[in-house]
């Protein structure tokens, strides 16, 4: 599954990982329509 690395509410990297590892690292599941540079705020995605 694809997960986002978030810094200051911005996706800075995308990682393919298992659910357990992603949860341990604090990664956020990312929908297909979003990518690096998009905003993740209060549990919602927004295009940059």
N, C-alpha and C positions, 0 to 999 in steps of 0.2 A: 504494500500500500504506500501511497505517496504522503509525505508529511512535510510541513513547512517549519523552518527555523525562523522564529520571530525575534526581532530586536526593535525596541521602541515602536511597536505596533506595525512594523513593516516586515514582509517576507524577504529574508536575505539569502535563503538557500532552500533547495528542495531535496529531500532525502527519501530513498526507498528503503523501508525498514519494516520489521515486525511490530505488532501492536505493543507488546511488552517493552521492547527497547525504546520505542518512540515515547511511551508514557514516562519511562525512567528519565529520558533526556529532556522532557518538557516540550516535545514537538507537537504540532497541531495538524490534524488531518486537513488536507487541502483539496478542494474540489477541482476537477479537470479544467474549469474555465478560468482559474486563477494561477498566478505565478509570481516570480521574483519581482519585487517592487510594489505588489498589491498590499492593501491595508487589512490587518486583522485586528478589530477593535470590539471589545465586549461580546465576543463569541460570534461575530458576524464578519464576513468578507466584503471588501469594497475594492473596485478597480482603482488603480492609481490615476 
